[in-house]
Amino acid sequence: MKTKKEIFHLYFKSEPSTRADQILYVITVIISMILLAGGYSFAVHGGTVLGQNLGGIQSEEYRARITEVISSNDIYSQYSDSIAERRTVCYATLLSGPDEGKQILVTQVQDTTTLTLSDPCKEGDKLYVYQQENEYGEMQWYTSGYIRSDWLALLAGLFILLVLVFGGMKGVRTLISLALTCLAIFAVLIPMTAAGYNIYLTSIGVCLFTIIMTLALVSGWRIKSLAAGIGCAGGVLIAGLITLISEYQMRMTGLVDDDSMMLLFINEQHPIDLKGIVFAAIIIGAVGATMDVGMDIASSLTELYCQNPDIRALSLMRSGFTIGRDIMGTMSNTLVLAYIGSGLHVTLLFMTYYDNLEKVLSVEMITGEVLQALAGSIGIVFTIPVTTFATVFLYYITRKRRRHRLAKTAVSTVDPQSDASQVSDSGETPANMPSPVSDEPKTDLSSPPNSPPNSPPDSPPRTLRSPDEVPFLRNAGTEQHSVPPFRR
């Protein structure tokens, strides 16, 4: 029965990892960090890109916890009996800033847009607070919103813990790849887009970096990683081409809401290409799905090949298509449901106010969501055959090289200058070697010779006999039978 230590070691070392693999992992992380640092420096070398003060945003906000609620008053509208505003006055303790720990009097103001959706603050709530002059010219503390990042940090910590517990060392590499992916998006793609660089080239470069880095860290520099990368790149390429053609055919502008309108004023010297943002959003969304499909197929075919290295290429290809068909349905549903879920409120709004589905699908905001789902799904479908062909081809080349290496090894073990009395393991003499008649006394079967030094003690004794001692080979010359060839 295995001890706890053995089970722990077996679980966390379930995948063989050599020292060379570990060195490659470290080199991959170092090169990725260098590329990300270079990309960020290139994006911001012309000035500040992130954190621009465009006005209207409170720059001096601090964290505070509500300690006591004093009053909550409703202010009614002068034109109707409905509530127009609610003011909640309470004591709070500052959790950050130069006056951390200080007790302040803060007011929460709720208008008609939030009254029906949010309850007033209560004791123990954490909010952001800021100072502003009131109608009497006095500085007063107001709340600007609830602090939700603490709960998100708790969920992120739970996710990291689960990945480490269930993933072991591969979980560590998974978290590293996830962190590098987030840096590629937030430290390279977004700054370069905001700075006015070509969003098409930037998004393609970030996607290629993500594919190579993720597969190299999660699965290592192996054949299945290369095959999965080829399939993922092929699926993303198809999704990108469909997006470009669709944007031209449907005369899309990328101007779908107020947020996209505000993007035009971020960098007036180099305006952001809104259609390029649609392109980047589609291929970035497709990378995750196609990478998942590509790795599933490549990993499954790798296991089949490892269990049977002599499997026919056609059988391996047929297995890849069978696996791909099973994955295709679920992944397409996942992609469609993900995009519909992200824009459900917009879809619900248009479906409520329009009674014609064709009209709803012609609204550019809905068109963009549908295009993302369709382009990503088509990319998934193309990923299946590309990954299958790439995996089969790579393992076919690997098998040919392995057989060639084994043949060369077998040839090198046969020394033509050696004594003719040494025969092969199968007891057969090579056909191109003469069979000299030995002058030594013949060995009797009942007297076993000295066993080889490396043979196990319980192995049966081996008797070396010349062809003249074998009855059916003694008259081989008269019966015109040749000695069986040497098996290589």
GUZA-168207 format. One line per 8 residues: number of its first residue (from 1); their letters; for each residue z, y, x of C-alpha. Coordinates in steps of 0.1 Angstrom, whole numbers, always signed. Example, Ala and Ser with C-alpha at 12.3 -4.5 7.8 and 13.67 -1.06 7.14 Angstrom:
1 = as = +78,-45,+123 | +71,-11,+137
This chain:
1 = mktkkeif = +0,+0,+0 | -10,+34,+14 | +17,+59,+21 | +17,+95,+9 | +6,+107,+43 | -24,+83,+44 | -34,+93,+8 | -32,+130,+17
9 = hlyfksep = -53,+124,+49 | -78,+103,+30 | -82,+130,+3 | -86,+160,+25 | -108,+141,+50 | -129,+123,+25 | -161,+137,+39 | -169,+129,+76
17 = stradqil = -169,+161,+97 | -176,+161,+134 | -166,+187,+159 | -203,+198,+159 | -201,+204,+121 | -169,+225,+125 | -186,+246,+153 | -216,+252,+130
25 = yvitviis = -193,+263,+102 | -176,+288,+124 | -210,+301,+137 | -223,+304,+101 | -193,+325,+91 | -196,+347,+122 | -233,+353,+117 | -228,+360,+80
33 = millaggy = -201,+386,+87 | -223,+403,+113 | -252,+405,+89 | -230,+419,+61 | -215,+445,+84 | -249,+455,+96 | -263,+457,+60 | -234,+479,+49
41 = sfavhggt = -237,+502,+79 | -274,+505,+73 | -268,+513,+36 | -242,+541,+41 | -254,+556,+74 | -270,+585,+55 | -238,+595,+38 | -212,+583,+12
49 = vlgqnlgg = -227,+559,-13 | -197,+543,-29 | -169,+564,-43 | -189,+595,-50 | -170,+622,-69 | -195,+630,-97 | -170,+649,-118 | -152,+639,-149
57 = iqseeyra = -132,+612,-132 | -95,+616,-124 | -91,+612,-87 | -52,+614,-87 | -41,+585,-107 | -9,+565,-101 | +6,+533,-114 | +36,+535,-137
65 = riteviss = +57,+511,-159 | +70,+522,-193 | +108,+520,-194 | +116,+536,-228 | +95,+547,-258 | +109,+580,-273 | +86,+587,-302 | +52,+579,-317
73 = ndiysqys = +37,+605,-340 | +5,+604,-361 | -16,+635,-365 | -37,+635,-397 | -72,+650,-400 | -73,+683,-419 | -104,+672,-438 | -91,+638,-449
81 = dsiaerrt = -60,+617,-452 | -70,+595,-423 | -52,+595,-389 | -71,+616,-364 | -48,+612,-334 | -16,+594,-323 | +7,+607,-295 | +33,+583,-281
89 = vcyatlls = +59,+599,-258 | +79,+577,-234 | +97,+575,-201 | +80,+557,-172 | +87,+549,-136 | +60,+556,-110 | +50,+525,-90 | +27,+543,-65
97 = gpdegkqi = +20,+577,-51 | +42,+601,-31 | +69,+601,-58 | +71,+564,-62 | +102,+553,-81 | +106,+587,-98 | +112,+588,-136 | +86,+608,-155
105 = lvtqvqdt = +79,+618,-191 | +44,+606,-200 | +23,+609,-232 | -2,+584,-245 | -30,+600,-266 | -50,+577,-289 | -79,+591,-309 | -100,+576,-337
113 = ttltlsdp = -120,+554,-313 | -90,+535,-301 | -65,+537,-330 | -79,+507,-348 | -84,+487,-317 | -52,+493,-296 | -15,+494,-304 | +7,+521,-288
121 = ckegdkly = +23,+514,-255 | +57,+496,-254 | +85,+490,-230 | +73,+470,-199 | +37,+479,-201 | +19,+491,-169 | -5,+520,-172 | -23,+545,-150
129 = vyqqeney = -10,+581,-153 | -22,+615,-141 | -11,+651,-143 | -30,+677,-163 | -23,+711,-178 | -16,+711,-215 | -24,+737,-241 | +6,+758,-229
137 = gemqwyts = -5,+759,-193 | +22,+734,-182 | +16,+703,-160 | +21,+672,-181 | +18,+635,-174 | -8,+615,-195 | -18,+579,-195 | -54,+569,-188
145 = gyirsdwl = -55,+532,-195 | -36,+499,-191 | -34,+482,-157 | -54,+449,-162 | -60,+441,-125 | -26,+424,-121 | -34,+397,-146 | -69,+392,-131
153 = allaglfi = -52,+388,-97 | -30,+361,-112 | -60,+342,-126 | -78,+346,-93 | -47,+332,-75 | -47,+302,-99 | -84,+296,-93 | -79,+297,-55
161 = llvlvfgg = -49,+273,-57 | -69,+248,-79 | -99,+249,-56 | -77,+242,-26 | -58,+214,-43 | -89,+196,-57 | -114,+206,-30 | -94,+201,+3
169 = mkgvrtli = -113,+214,+33 | -145,+217,+13 | -125,+240,-11 | -117,+262,+18 | -154,+265,+27 | -162,+271,-10 | -138,+301,-11 | -152,+315,+21
177 = slaltcla = -188,+312,+7 | -177,+329,-25 | -161,+357,-6 | -192,+362,+15 | -213,+362,-17 | -192,+389,-33 | -195,+410,-1 | -232,+406,-1
185 = ifavlipm = -234,+420,-37 | -208,+447,-35 | -211,+457,+2 | -249,+454,+7 | -269,+451,-25 | -252,+478,-46 | -249,+504,-17 | -285,+500,-7
193 = taagyniy = -297,+502,-43 | -276,+534,-48 | -289,+548,-15 | -325,+545,-29 | -338,+516,-8 | -364,+492,-22 | -344,+471,-46 | -370,+443,-47
201 = ltsigvcl = -368,+435,-10 | -330,+441,-10 | -323,+417,-38 | -347,+390,-24 | -329,+393,+10 | -295,+390,-6 | -305,+360,-26 | -319,+342,+5
209 = ftiimtla = -288,+350,+24 | -266,+336,-4 | -286,+304,-6 | -286,+297,+31 | -250,+307,+36 | -236,+288,+6 | -254,+256,+12 | -246,+256,+49
217 = lvsgwrik = -209,+262,+43 | -204,+239,+14 | -226,+209,+24 | -232,+216,+61 | -264,+218,+81 | -278,+185,+67 | -310,+173,+51 | -296,+175,+15
225 = slaagigc = -287,+212,+21 | -322,+219,+34 | -338,+202,+4 | -315,+219,-20 | -323,+253,-4 | -360,+247,-6 | -358,+238,-43 | -335,+268,-51
233 = aggvliag = -359,+292,-33 | -388,+278,-52 | -371,+282,-85 | -360,+317,-78 | -395,+326,-66 | -410,+314,-99 | -383,+334,-119 | -391,+365,-99
241 = litlisey = -429,+362,-104 | -424,+357,-141 | -402,+388,-143 | -427,+410,-125 | -456,+398,-148 | -434,+401,-179 | -423,+437,-170 | -460,+447,-167
249 = qmrmtglv = -471,+429,-199 | -443,+442,-221 | -444,+477,-206 | -407,+477,-199 | -390,+508,-184 | -355,+495,-177 | -340,+524,-197 | -319,+504,-222
257 = dddsmmll = -287,+524,-227 | -267,+554,-216 | -255,+536,-185 | -291,+532,-172 | -298,+568,-180 | -268,+579,-158 | -282,+558,-129 | -311,+582,-127
265 = fineqhpi = -288,+610,-116 | -269,+591,-89 | -295,+599,-62 | -319,+625,-73 | -338,+625,-40 | -345,+588,-42 | -342,+578,-79 | -332,+542,-86
273 = dlkgivfa = -359,+520,-99 | -346,+508,-133 | -372,+481,-136 | -361,+469,-101 | -326,+466,-115 | -339,+443,-142 | -357,+422,-116 | -326,+420,-94
281 = aiiigavg = -304,+410,-123 | -327,+382,-133 | -332,+366,-98 | -294,+370,-90 | -286,+352,-122 | -312,+325,-115 | -299,+319,-79 | -266,+304,-92
289 = atmdvgmd = -282,+281,-117 | -311,+269,-95 | -287,+263,-66 | -265,+241,-88 | -295,+221,-100 | -310,+218,-65 | -278,+206,-49 | -271,+181,-78
297 = iassltel = -305,+165,-73 | -305,+165,-35 | -269,+151,-33 | -277,+123,-58 | -309,+113,-39 | -290,+114,-7 | -264,+89,-20 | -292,+66,-32
305 = ycqnpdir = -309,+68,+2 | -277,+61,+21 | -270,+31,-1 | -305,+17,+4 | -323,+33,+34 | -353,+11,+28 | -359,+24,-8 | -395,+32,-16
313 = alslmrsg = -404,+68,-17 | -419,+64,-52 | -387,+49,-65 | -366,+76,-49 | -389,+102,-65 | -387,+86,-99 | -349,+87,-97 | -350,+124,-88
321 = ftigrdim = -371,+132,-119 | -347,+111,-141 | -317,+129,-128 | -335,+163,-131 | -343,+156,-168 | -307,+151,-176 | -296,+182,-157 | -324,+204,-172
329 = gtmsntlv = -311,+204,-208 | -275,+213,-200 | -283,+239,-174 | -309,+257,-196 | -283,+258,-224 | -257,+271,-200 | -280,+299,-188 | -290,+309,-223
337 = layigsgl = -255,+309,-237 | -242,+329,-207 | -267,+357,-213 | -262,+357,-250 | -224,+357,-246 | -226,+387,-222 | -246,+407,-247 | -232,+393,-279
345 = hvtllfmt = -219,+427,-293 | -253,+443,-287 | -271,+413,-304 | -247,+415,-333 | -253,+452,-337 | -291,+449,-338 | -291,+418,-360 | -269,+437,-385
353 = yydnlekv = -290,+469,-387 | -324,+452,-385 | -336,+427,-411 | -367,+417,-390 | -362,+394,-361 | -395,+404,-345 | -383,+440,-345 | -350,+430,-329
361 = lsvemitg = -368,+411,-301 | -390,+441,-294 | -360,+463,-286 | -359,+466,-248 | -322,+459,-245 | -326,+426,-263 | -359,+419,-246 | -342,+422,-212
369 = evlqalag = -315,+396,-222 | -341,+372,-235 | -363,+376,-205 | -333,+368,-182 | -327,+336,-201 | -363,+325,-202 | -372,+334,-166 | -340,+316,-153
377 = sigivfti = -347,+285,-174 | -383,+283,-162 | -369,+287,-126 | -346,+257,-133 | -375,+236,-145 | -395,+243,-114 | -365,+236,-92 | -364,+200,-103
385 = pvttfatv = -398,+188,-89 | -396,+211,-58 | -362,+197,-48 | -372,+161,-55 | -404,+164,-35 | -386,+181,-6 | -358,+155,-5 | -382,+126,-6
393 = flyyitrk = -404,+141,+20 | -375,+149,+44 | -360,+114,+41 | -394,+98,+45 | -398,+117,+78 | -363,+107,+88 | -369,+70,+80 | -401,+70,+101
401 = rrrhrlak = -383,+86,+130 | -354,+61,+127 | -378,+31,+127 | -397,+45,+156 | -365,+49,+175 | -354,+14,+167 | -387,+0,+178 | -385,+18,+212
409 = tavstvdp = -349,+6,+216 | -360,-30,+209 | -389,-28,+234 | -366,-13,+261 | -342,-42,+258 | -369,-67,+268 | -372,-68,+306 | -404,-86,+317
417 = qsdasqvs = -390,-93,+352 | -360,-111,+339 | -355,-148,+340 | -376,-167,+315 | -346,-188,+306 | -331,-158,+287 | -342,-160,+251 | -337,-138,+221
425 = dsgetpan = -308,-139,+197 | -329,-159,+173 | -333,-187,+198 | -371,-180,+202 | -390,-174,+234 | -414,-145,+236 | -450,-157,+234 | -462,-137,+264
433 = mpspvsde = -437,-153,+288 | -442,-187,+305 | -418,-215,+299 | -409,-228,+333 | -394,-263,+337 | -358,-260,+349 | -347,-282,+378 | -312,-280,+367
441 = pktdlssp = -297,-310,+348 | -302,-308,+311 | -273,-296,+290 | -259,-320,+266 | -251,-308,+230 | -217,-323,+232 | -207,-302,+262 | -206,-266,+252
449 = pnsppnsp = -215,-241,+279 | -193,-212,+290 | -191,-187,+262 | -202,-151,+269 | -175,-128,+280 | -177,-106,+249 | -180,-133,+223 | -152,-138,+199
457 = pdspprtl = -129,-168,+205 | -138,-185,+172 | -176,-181,+175 | -196,-213,+178 | -209,-221,+213 | -245,-212,+221 | -267,-237,+240 | -297,-223,+259
465 = rspdevpf = -326,-248,+259 | -360,-246,+273 | -391,-252,+251 | -397,-286,+267 | -364,-299,+254 | -373,-291,+217 | -393,-320,+201 | -416,-299,+180
473 = lrnagteq = -424,-276,+209 | -430,-303,+235 | -465,-310,+223 | -473,-274,+214 | -503,-273,+238 | -519,-305,+224 | -513,-295,+187 | -525,-259,+194
481 = hsvppfrr = -494,-243,+180 | -482,-210,+194 | -447,-201,+200 | -434,-178,+173 | -437,-142,+183 | -407,-122,+194 | -391,-102,+165 | -388,-65,+173
